[in-house]
């Protein structure tokens, strides 16, 4: 699906501070080289990115998780319902 729909999104087209939501960075999505390159460019751009990332080890996502500008929040049954509002509040006050 990404290969057909996602090519129109370019990090250069986004305004600084704009919010990008990615659901999800998983095995199937990461099989697409254009998808990985688009994600890489988003993380290098001056935009806020909120993404769900699989917990499995993968060189691409492991590298993203280790970036100093990344905050990892584990989604659990206990916090999953409160996360959208909490993340929205945090992003509004940046």
DSSP file (Angstrom, degrees, kcal/mol; ACC not computed):
  #  RESIDUE AA STRUCTURE BP1 BP2  ACC     N-H-->O    O-->H-N    N-H-->O    O-->H-N    TCO  KAPPA ALPHA  PHI   PSI    X-CA   Y-CA   Z-CA
    1    1 A X    >>        0   0    0      0, 0.0     4,-2.6     0, 0.0     3,-0.9   0.000 360.0 360.0 360.0 -43.4    0.0    0.0    0.0
    2    2 A X  H 3>> +     0   0    0      1,-0.3     4,-2.5     2,-0.2     5,-0.5   0.908 360.0  58.8 -56.2 -43.6    2.8    2.4    0.9
    3    3 A X  H 345S+     0   0    0      1,-0.2    -1,-0.3     2,-0.2     4,-0.1   0.794 114.7  36.7 -60.4 -27.1    4.4    2.0   -2.5
    4    4 A X  H <45S+     0   0    0     -3,-0.9    -1,-0.2     2,-0.1    -2,-0.2   0.852 131.6  23.8 -89.5 -38.6    1.2    3.2   -4.2
    5    5 A X  H ><5S+     0   0    0     -4,-2.6     3,-0.7     1,-0.1    -3,-0.2   0.781 112.9  58.5-101.6 -30.5    0.1    5.9   -1.7
    6    6 A X  G ><5S+     0   0    0     -4,-2.5     3,-1.7    -5,-0.4    -3,-0.1   0.607  77.4  84.9 -85.7 -12.3    3.0    7.2    0.3
    7    7 A X  G 3 <S+     0   0    0     -5,-0.5    -1,-0.2     1,-0.3    -2,-0.1   0.737  81.4  66.0 -65.4 -20.9    5.4    8.5   -2.4
    8    8 A X  G <  S+     0   0    0     -3,-0.7     2,-0.6     2,-0.0    -1,-0.3   0.673  82.4  88.8 -74.3 -15.4    3.7   11.9   -2.5
    9    9 A X    <   +     0   0    0     -3,-1.7     2,-0.4    -4,-0.1     3,-0.1  -0.742  55.5 175.3 -89.2 120.9    4.7   12.7    1.1
   10   10 A X    >   -     0   0    0     -2,-0.6     3,-1.6     1,-0.1     4,-0.4  -0.981  36.0-135.9-125.8 136.6    8.1   14.4    1.2
   11   11 A X  G >  S+     0   0    0     -2,-0.4     3,-1.5     1,-0.3    35,-0.1   0.851 106.8  61.7 -57.4 -34.2    9.8   15.8    4.3
   12   12 A X  G 3  S+     0   0    0      1,-0.3    -1,-0.3    33,-0.1    -3,-0.0   0.725  96.9  59.6 -65.9 -20.6   10.7   18.9    2.3
   13   13 A X  G <  S+     0   0    0     -3,-1.6     2,-0.3     2,-0.1    -1,-0.3   0.557  89.8  91.6 -83.0  -8.3    7.0   19.6    1.8
   14   14 A X  S <  S-     0   0    0     -3,-1.5     2,-0.2    -4,-0.4    32,-0.1  -0.643  76.9-122.1 -94.1 144.5    6.3   19.8    5.6
   15   15 A X    >   -     0   0    0     -2,-0.3     3,-2.3     1,-0.1    -2,-0.1  -0.542  41.9 -88.8 -79.7 147.0    6.4   23.0    7.6
   16   16 A X  T 3  S+     0   0    0      1,-0.3    31,-0.2    -2,-0.2    -1,-0.1  -0.289 115.3  18.7 -54.1 136.0    8.8   23.2   10.5
   17   17 A X  T 3  S+     0   0    0     29,-3.1    -1,-0.3     1,-0.3    30,-0.2   0.372  89.3 144.8  83.6  -5.3    7.1   22.0   13.7
   18   18 A X    <   -     0   0    0     -3,-2.3    30,-2.5    28,-0.4     2,-0.4  -0.320  50.2-118.6 -65.6 151.2    4.5   20.1   11.8
   19   19 A X  E     -a   48   0A   0     28,-0.2     2,-0.5    -3,-0.1    30,-0.2  -0.787  25.7-169.5 -96.8 132.4    3.3   16.9   13.3
   20   20 A X  E     -a   49   0A   0     28,-2.9    30,-2.6    -2,-0.4     2,-0.5  -0.988   5.2-159.7-121.1 126.6    3.7   13.6   11.5
   21   21 A X  E     -a   50   0A   0     -2,-0.5     2,-0.5    28,-0.2    30,-0.2  -0.910   5.7-169.6-106.0 131.0    2.0   10.4   12.7
   22   22 A X  E     -a   51   0A   0     28,-2.6    30,-2.2    -2,-0.5     2,-0.4  -0.975   6.8-157.4-123.6 118.8    3.3    7.1   11.6
   23   23 A X  E     +a   52   0A   0     -2,-0.5    30,-0.1     1,-0.3    28,-0.1  -0.850  68.1   1.0-131.3  95.4    1.3    3.9   12.4
   24   24 A X  E     -     0   0A   0     28,-0.6     2,-1.1    -2,-0.4    -1,-0.3   0.673  38.3-169.7-146.0 165.4    3.3    1.7   12.2
   25   25 A X  E     +a   53   0A   0     27,-3.0    29,-2.3    -3,-0.3     2,-0.2  -0.784  52.8 141.7 -97.7  87.1    7.0    1.0   11.7
   26   26 A X     >  -     0   0    0     -2,-1.1     4,-2.5    27,-0.2     5,-0.2  -0.566  66.6 -82.3-121.0-177.1    6.6   -2.8   11.5
   27   27 A X  H  > S+     0   0    0      1,-0.2     4,-0.7     2,-0.2    -1,-0.0   0.893 124.0  47.0 -57.7 -46.3    8.1   -5.7    9.5
   28   28 A X  H >4 S+     0   0    0      1,-0.2     3,-0.8     2,-0.2     4,-0.3   0.923 114.4  46.7 -66.1 -42.6    5.9   -5.3    6.4
   29   29 A X  H >4 S+     0   0    0      1,-0.2     3,-1.6     2,-0.2     7,-0.2   0.894 108.8  55.5 -65.1 -39.3    6.4   -1.5    6.2
   30   30 A X  H 3< S+     0   0    0     -4,-2.5    -1,-0.2     1,-0.3    -2,-0.2   0.606  90.4  74.4 -72.7 -10.1   10.1   -1.8    6.6
   31   31 A X  T << S+     0   0    0     -3,-0.8     2,-0.7    -4,-0.7    -1,-0.3   0.658  81.7  84.0 -72.8 -14.6   10.3   -4.2    3.7
   32   32 A X    <>  -     0   0    0     -3,-1.6     4,-2.3    -4,-0.3     5,-0.2  -0.811  65.3-160.8 -94.4 114.2    9.8   -1.2    1.4
   33   33 A X  H  > S+     0   0    0     -2,-0.7     4,-2.4     1,-0.2     5,-0.2   0.895  93.6  52.6 -60.6 -41.5   13.0    0.7    0.7
   34   34 A X  H  > S+     0   0    0      1,-0.2     4,-2.3     2,-0.2    -1,-0.2   0.887 108.9  51.0 -62.4 -35.7   11.1    3.9   -0.3
   35   35 A X  H  > S+     0   0    0      2,-0.2     4,-2.6     1,-0.2     5,-0.2   0.944 109.9  48.6 -64.2 -47.9    9.2    3.7    3.0
   36   36 A X  H  X S+     0   0    0     -4,-2.3     4,-2.7    -7,-0.2    -2,-0.2   0.909 112.2  49.3 -58.7 -42.5   12.4    3.4    5.0
   37   37 A X  H  X S+     0   0    0     -4,-2.4     4,-2.3     2,-0.2    -1,-0.2   0.900 110.8  49.7 -65.5 -40.1   14.0    6.4    3.1
   38   38 A X  H  X S+     0   0    0     -4,-2.3     4,-1.9     2,-0.2    -2,-0.2   0.914 112.4  47.7 -64.0 -42.2   10.9    8.5    3.7
   39   39 A X  H  X S+     0   0    0     -4,-2.6     4,-2.2     2,-0.2    -2,-0.2   0.926 110.3  52.3 -63.9 -44.5   10.9    7.7    7.4
   40   40 A X  H  X S+     0   0    0     -4,-2.7     4,-1.0     1,-0.2    -2,-0.2   0.919 109.9  48.6 -57.4 -44.6   14.6    8.5    7.6
   41   41 A X  H  X S+     0   0    0     -4,-2.3     4,-0.9     1,-0.2     3,-0.2   0.856 108.7  54.1 -67.5 -33.6   14.1   11.9    5.9
   42   42 A X  H >< S+     0   0    0     -4,-1.9     3,-0.6     1,-0.2     5,-0.4   0.911 106.9  50.7 -64.7 -41.3   11.2   12.6    8.3
   43   43 A X  H 3< S+     0   0    0     -4,-2.2    -1,-0.2     1,-0.2    -2,-0.2   0.703 111.8  48.4 -71.4 -17.5   13.4   12.0   11.3
   44   44 A X  H 3< S+     0   0    0     -4,-1.0    -1,-0.2    -3,-0.2    -2,-0.2   0.607  99.2  88.5 -91.3 -15.3   16.0   14.3    9.9
   45   45 A X  S << S-     0   0    0     -4,-0.9     2,-1.4    -3,-0.6   -33,-0.1  -0.298  93.0-104.5 -81.8 166.7   13.5   17.1    9.2
   46   46 A X  S    S+     0   0    0    -32,-0.1   -29,-3.1   -35,-0.1   -28,-0.4  -0.427  84.6 108.3 -87.8  59.1   12.4   19.8   11.5
   47   47 A X  S    S-     0   0    0     -2,-1.4     2,-0.5    -5,-0.4   -28,-0.2  -0.907  73.3-110.6-131.0 159.1    9.0   18.1   12.3
   48   48 A X  E     -a   19   0A   0    -30,-2.5   -28,-2.9    -2,-0.3     2,-0.5  -0.791  34.0-162.3 -89.6 132.9    7.6   16.3   15.3
   49   49 A X  E     -a   20   0A   0     -2,-0.5     2,-0.5   -30,-0.2   -28,-0.2  -0.971  14.1-176.2-121.6 127.3    7.1   12.6   14.7
   50   50 A X  E     +a   21   0A   0    -30,-2.6   -28,-2.6    -2,-0.5     2,-0.4  -0.991  22.7 167.4-117.2 122.1    4.9   10.3   16.7
   51   51 A X  E     -a   22   0A   0     -2,-0.5     2,-0.5   -30,-0.2   -28,-0.2  -0.980  37.1-134.0-138.3 145.2    5.3    6.7   15.6
   52   52 A X  E     -a   23   0A   0    -30,-2.2   -27,-3.0    -2,-0.4   -28,-0.6  -0.875  31.4-169.6 -93.5 133.4    4.4    3.3   16.7
   53   53 A X  E     -a   25   0A   0     -2,-0.5   -27,-0.2   -29,-0.2    -2,-0.0  -0.976  24.2-110.9-128.6 134.3    7.4    1.0   16.3
   54   54 A X        -     0   0    0    -29,-2.3     4,-0.1    -2,-0.4   -28,-0.0  -0.218  20.0-131.3 -60.7 155.1    7.4   -2.8   16.7
   55   55 A X  S    S+     0   0    0      2,-0.1    -1,-0.1     0, 0.0     3,-0.1   0.619  74.7 105.9 -83.9 -13.2    9.3   -4.2   19.7
   56   56 A X  S    S-     0   0    0      1,-0.1     2,-0.3     5,-0.0     5,-0.1  -0.285  82.5-100.8 -66.7 151.5   11.2   -6.7   17.6
   57   57 A X        +     0   0    0      4,-0.1     2,-0.3     5,-0.0    -1,-0.1  -0.582  52.2 158.5 -74.7 132.9   14.9   -6.0   16.9
   58   58 A X     >  -     0   0    0     -2,-0.3     4,-3.3    -4,-0.1     5,-0.3  -0.954  45.4-127.5-153.3 133.7   15.6   -4.6   13.4
   59   59 A X  H  > S+     0   0    0     -2,-0.3     4,-1.7     1,-0.2     5,-0.1   0.874 108.4  47.9 -54.1 -39.7   18.6   -2.6   12.3
   60   60 A X  H  > S+     0   0    0      2,-0.2     4,-1.7     1,-0.2    -1,-0.2   0.970 118.9  36.2 -68.1 -53.7   16.5    0.3   11.0
   61   61 A X  H  > S+     0   0    0      1,-0.2     4,-2.7     2,-0.2    -2,-0.2   0.843 113.4  58.6 -71.9 -31.4   14.2    0.7   13.9
   62   62 A X  H  X S+     0   0    0     -4,-3.3     4,-1.1     1,-0.2    -1,-0.2   0.911 106.5  49.4 -61.1 -40.3   17.0   -0.1   16.4
   63   63 A X  H  < S+     0   0    0     -4,-1.7     4,-0.4    -5,-0.3     3,-0.3   0.897 111.0  49.2 -65.4 -40.5   19.0    2.9   15.0
   64   64 A X  H >< S+     0   0    0     -4,-1.7     3,-1.4     1,-0.2    -2,-0.2   0.929 108.8  53.2 -62.9 -44.2   15.9    5.2   15.3
   65   65 A X  H 3< S+     0   0    0     -4,-2.7    -1,-0.2     1,-0.3    -2,-0.2   0.749 106.6  53.6 -63.7 -23.9   15.4    4.1   18.9
   66   66 A X  T 3< S+     0   0    0     -4,-1.1    -1,-0.3    -3,-0.3    -2,-0.2   0.501  79.0 117.6 -91.2  -4.7   19.0    4.9   19.8
   67   67 A X    X   -     0   0    0     -3,-1.4     3,-1.4    -4,-0.4    -3,-0.0  -0.363  69.2-131.3 -62.7 141.7   18.9    8.5   18.5
   68   68 A X  T 3  S+     0   0    0      1,-0.3    -1,-0.1     3,-0.0    -3,-0.0   0.717 105.4  57.2 -68.7 -18.9   19.4   11.1   21.2
   69   69 A X  T 3  S+     0   0    0      2,-0.0     2,-0.4     0, 0.0    -1,-0.3   0.240  90.3  95.5 -95.0  14.6   16.4   13.1   20.1
   70   70 A X    <   -     0   0    0     -3,-1.4     2,-0.5    -5,-0.1    -5,-0.0  -0.872  55.1-162.0-108.4 135.8   14.0   10.2   20.5
   71   71 A X        -     0   0    0     -2,-0.4     2,-0.4     2,-0.0    -3,-0.0  -0.978  13.2-151.1-113.7 121.8   11.9    9.4   23.5
   72   72 A X        -     0   0    0     -2,-0.5     2,-0.5    -7,-0.1    -2,-0.0  -0.776  12.7-175.5 -93.1 132.6   10.6    5.9   23.7
   73   73 A X        -     0   0    0     -2,-0.4     2,-0.3     2,-0.0    -2,-0.0  -0.976  20.9-137.2-127.0 116.4    7.3    5.3   25.5
   74   74 A X        -     0   0    0     -2,-0.5     2,-0.6     1,-0.1     5,-0.1  -0.560  16.1-135.3 -73.1 131.1    6.3    1.7   25.8
   75   75 A X        +     0   0    0     -2,-0.3     2,-0.3     3,-0.0    -1,-0.1  -0.790  34.8 168.5 -89.4 122.9    2.6    1.1   25.1
   76   76 A X     >  -     0   0    0     -2,-0.6     4,-2.2     1,-0.1     3,-0.4  -0.794  51.3-104.0-126.3 169.0    1.0   -1.1   27.7
   77   77 A X  T  4 S+     0   0    0     -2,-0.3     4,-0.4     1,-0.2    -1,-0.1   0.865 121.3  55.3 -59.4 -34.4   -2.5   -2.1   28.7
   78   78 A X  T  4 S+     0   0    0      1,-0.2    -1,-0.2     2,-0.1     4,-0.1   0.812 121.4  24.0 -71.1 -30.4   -2.2    0.3   31.6
   79   79 A X  T >> S+     0   0    0     -3,-0.4     4,-1.5     2,-0.1     3,-0.6   0.549  93.2  94.1-113.1  -8.5   -1.2    3.4   29.6
   80   80 A X  H 3X S+     0   0    0     -4,-2.2     4,-0.5     1,-0.2    -3,-0.1   0.814  86.9  48.8 -62.8 -32.3   -2.6    2.9   26.1
   81   81 A X  H 34 S+     0   0    0     -4,-0.4     4,-0.4     1,-0.2    -1,-0.2   0.815 115.2  44.1 -76.2 -28.8   -5.9    4.7   26.7
   82   82 A X  H <> S+     0   0    0     -3,-0.6     4,-2.3     1,-0.2     5,-0.2   0.647  93.1  83.8 -88.3 -15.7   -4.3    7.8   28.2
   83   83 A X  H  X S+     0   0    0     -4,-1.5     4,-3.2     1,-0.2     5,-0.3   0.895  83.9  54.5 -59.9 -45.6   -1.4    8.1   25.7
   84   84 A X  H  X S+     0   0    0     -4,-0.5     4,-2.3     1,-0.2    -1,-0.2   0.938 114.5  40.2 -57.0 -47.5   -3.2   10.0   22.9
   85   85 A X  H  > S+     0   0    0     -4,-0.4     4,-2.4     2,-0.2    -1,-0.2   0.912 116.6  50.2 -67.4 -41.4   -4.3   12.8   25.3
   86   86 A X  H  X S+     0   0    0     -4,-2.3     4,-2.1     2,-0.2    -2,-0.2   0.912 112.6  46.0 -63.5 -42.7   -1.0   12.9   27.1
   87   87 A X  H  X S+     0   0    0     -4,-3.2     4,-2.5    -5,-0.2    -1,-0.2   0.904 111.6  52.4 -66.5 -40.7    1.0   13.0   23.9
   88   88 A X  H  X S+     0   0    0     -4,-2.3     4,-2.0    -5,-0.3    -2,-0.2   0.919 110.0  48.7 -60.7 -43.8   -1.3   15.8   22.5
   89   89 A X  H  X S+     0   0    0     -4,-2.4     4,-1.3     1,-0.2    -1,-0.2   0.921 111.8  49.0 -62.7 -44.6   -0.8   17.8   25.7
   90   90 A X  H  < S+     0   0    0     -4,-2.1    -2,-0.2     1,-0.2    -1,-0.2   0.897 112.2  47.9 -63.1 -40.8    3.0   17.4   25.5
   91   91 A X  H >< S+     0   0    0     -4,-2.5     3,-1.1     1,-0.2    -1,-0.2   0.841 107.5  56.0 -71.5 -32.0    3.1   18.4   21.9
   92   92 A X  H 3< S+     0   0    0     -4,-2.0    -1,-0.2     1,-0.2    -2,-0.2   0.822 108.1  49.5 -65.9 -30.4    0.9   21.5   22.4
   93   93 A X  T 3<        0   0    0     -4,-1.3    -1,-0.2     1,-0.2    -2,-0.2   0.118 360.0 360.0 -99.6  20.6    3.3   22.8   25.1
   94   94 A X    <         0   0    0     -3,-1.1    -1,-0.2     0, 0.0    -2,-0.1   0.446 360.0 360.0 -84.4 360.0    6.5   22.4   23.1
